[in-house]
């Protein structure tokens, strides 16, 4: 395992150590899904570009306008909500 992968693993372990028991259980479930063979196969499938429908274009415009009005949730707030603000 390369140095970068080792550092990534150490950082992931450090973050896991900061999680509450409830969040740790959720993360364990997520990791189990990520390493499950079907999930790995699906993750390696190339992404297909889809045409943006009129409905999707409207939804994207609403989201962009909402962000422009300052209604988005700041990245720092999301980190704090999940207890990650002191780590990063």
TIRO-928828 format. One line per 10 residues: number of its first residue (from 1); for each residue x, y, z of N, C-alpha, C, O. Coordinates in steps of 0.2 Angstrom, whole numbers, always signed. Layout:
% residues N
NUM	X/Y/Z/X/Y/Z/X/Y/Z/X/Y/Z; ...
% end
This chain:
% residues 88
1	+4/-6/+0/+0/+0/+0/+4/+6/+0/+9/+7/+4; +3/+11/-5/+7/+17/-5/+6/+22/+1/+2/+21/+5; +11/+26/+1/+11/+31/+7/+4/+35/+7/+1/+36/+12; +2/+37/+1/-4/+41/+0/-10/+37/+3/-14/+40/+7; -11/+31/+1/-16/+26/+3/-16/+25/+11/-21/+25/+14; -9/+25/+13/-9/+24/+20/-11/+30/+24/-14/+30/+29; -9/+36/+22/-11/+42/+25/-19/+43/+24/-22/+45/+29; -22/+41/+19/-29/+41/+18/-33/+37/+23/-37/+39/+26; -30/+31/+24/-33/+26/+29/-32/+29/+36/-37/+28/+40; -26/+32/+38/-25/+35/+44/-30/+40/+46/-33/+41/+51
11	-31/+44/+41/-36/+50/+41/-43/+47/+42/-47/+50/+46; -45/+42/+38/-52/+39/+39/-53/+36/+46/-58/+37/+49; -48/+33/+48/-48/+30/+55/-49/+36/+60/-53/+35/+65; -45/+41/+60/-46/+47/+64/-53/+50/+64/-55/+51/+70; -56/+50/+58/-63/+53/+58/-67/+48/+61/-72/+50/+65; -67/+42/+60/-71/+37/+63/-71/+37/+70/-76/+36/+74; -65/+38/+73/-64/+38/+80/-68/+44/+84/-70/+44/+89; -70/+49/+80/-73/+55/+82/-81/+54/+82/-85/+58/+85; -83/+49/+78/-91/+48/+78/-94/+45/+84/-91/+41/+88; -100/+47/+85/-104/+44/+90/-106/+37/+88/-105/+35/+83
21	-108/+33/+93/-110/+26/+92/-115/+26/+86/-114/+21/+82; -120/+30/+86/-125/+30/+81/-122/+31/+74/-124/+27/+70; -118/+36/+74/-115/+38/+67/-110/+33/+65/-110/+31/+59; -107/+30/+70/-102/+25/+68/-106/+18/+65/-103/+15/+61; -111/+17/+68/-115/+11/+66/-118/+13/+58/-118/+8/+54; -120/+19/+57/-122/+21/+50/-116/+20/+46/-117/+18/+40; -110/+22/+48/-104/+22/+43/-102/+15/+42/-100/+14/+36; -103/+11/+47/-101/+4/+46/-106/+1/+41/-103/-3/+36; -112/+2/+41/-117/+0/+36/-115/+2/+29/-115/-1/+24; -113/+9/+29/-111/+12/+22/-105/+8/+19/-105/+7/+14
31	-100/+7/+24/-94/+4/+21/-95/-3/+19/-92/-5/+14; -100/-7/+23/-102/-13/+21/-105/-14/+14/-103/-18/+10; -109/-9/+12/-112/-8/+5/-106/-7/+0/-107/-9/-5; -102/-2/+2/-97/+0/-3/-92/-6/-5/-89/-6/-10; -91/-11/+0/-86/-16/-2/-90/-22/-4/-87/-27/-6; -96/-22/-4/-100/-28/-7/-99/-28/-14/-99/-23/-18; -98/-35/-17/-97/-36/-24/-101/-32/-29/-98/-29/-34; -108/-32/-28/-112/-29/-33/-111/-21/-33/-110/-18/-38; -110/-19/-27/-109/-11/-27/-102/-10/-30/-102/-4/-33; -97/-14/-29/-91/-12/-32/-91/-13/-40/-89/-9/-43
41	-95/-18/-42/-96/-18/-49/-100/-12/-52/-98/-9/-57; -105/-10/-49/-109/-4/-51/-105/+2/-51/-106/+6/-55; -100/+3/-46/-96/+9/-45/-91/+9/-51/-89/+15/-53; -90/+4/-54/-85/+4/-60/-88/+5/-66/-84/+5/-71; -95/+5/-67/-98/+6/-73/-97/+13/-75/-98/+18/-71; -96/+14/-82/-95/+21/-84/-102/+25/-83/-107/+22/-84; -101/+31/-82/-107/+36/-81/-109/+38/-88/-106/+40/-92; -116/+37/-89/-119/+39/-95/-122/+46/-95/-125/+47/-90; -120/+50/-100/-123/+56/-100/-130/+56/-102/-132/+53/-107; -134/+59/-98/-142/+60/-99/-143/+67/-102/-141/+72/-99
51	-148/+67/-106/-151/+73/-108/-155/+77/-103/-158/+73/-99; -154/+83/-102/-157/+87/-97/-164/+88/-99/-165/+92/-104; -169/+86/-96/-176/+87/-97/-178/+94/-95/-175/+98/-92; -184/+96/-98/-186/+103/-96/-188/+104/-88/-186/+109/-85; -190/+98/-86/-192/+98/-78/-185/+99/-74/-185/+102/-69; -180/+95/-77/-174/+95/-73/-170/+102/-74/-167/+105/-69; -171/+105/-80/-168/+112/-81/-171/+117/-76/-168/+121/-73; -178/+116/-75/-182/+121/-71/-179/+120/-63/-178/+125/-60; -178/+113/-61/-176/+112/-55/-169/+115/-54/-167/+117/-48; -165/+114/-59/-158/+116/-58/-158/+124/-57/-154/+127/-53
61	-162/+127/-61/-163/+135/-61/-165/+137/-54/-162/+142/-51; -170/+133/-51/-172/+135/-44/-167/+134/-39/-166/+138/-35; -163/+129/-40/-157/+127/-35/-152/+133/-36/-149/+135/-31; -150/+135/-42/-145/+140/-43/-148/+147/-40/-144/+150/-37; -154/+148/-41/-157/+154/-38/-157/+154/-31/-156/+159/-28; -159/+149/-28/-159/+148/-21/-152/+149/-18/-151/+153/-13; -147/+146/-21/-140/+147/-19/-138/+155/-20/-135/+157/-15; -140/+158/-25/-138/+165/-26/-141/+169/-21/-139/+175/-19; -147/+167/-18/-151/+171/-13/-148/+170/-6/-150/+172/-1; -143/+165/-6/-139/+164/+1/-143/+158/+5/-142/+158/+11
71	-147/+154/+1/-151/+150/+5/-148/+143/+5/-151/+138/+8; -142/+142/+3/-138/+136/+3/-135/+135/+10/-135/+139/+14; -134/+129/+11/-131/+127/+18/-123/+127/+17/-121/+123/+12; -120/+131/+21/-112/+131/+20/-109/+124/+22/-111/+121/+26; -104/+123/+18/-100/+117/+19/-98/+116/+27/-98/+111/+30; -96/+122/+30/-93/+122/+37/-99/+119/+41/-98/+116/+46; -105/+122/+40/-111/+120/+44/-113/+112/+43/-114/+109/+48; -112/+110/+37/-113/+102/+37/-108/+99/+40/-109/+94/+44; -101/+101/+40/-96/+97/+44/-97/+98/+51/-97/+93/+55; -100/+103/+54/-101/+104/+61/-107/+100/+63/-107/+97/+68
81	-112/+99/+58/-118/+95/+60/-116/+88/+61/-119/+84/+65; -111/+85/+57/-108/+78/+58/-102/+78/+62/-99/+72/+62; -101/+83/+66/-95/+83/+71/-88/+82/+68/-84/+80/+71; -88/+85/+62/-81/+85/+58/-78/+91/+58/-72/+92/+55; -80/+97/+61/-77/+103/+60/-70/+104/+64/-66/+108/+61; -69/+100/+69/-63/+100/+72/-57/+96/+69/-52/+97/+71; -59/+92/+65/-54/+87/+62/-51/+90/+56/-45/+90/+55; -55/+94/+51/-53/+96/+45/-50/+103/+46/-48/+106/+42
% end
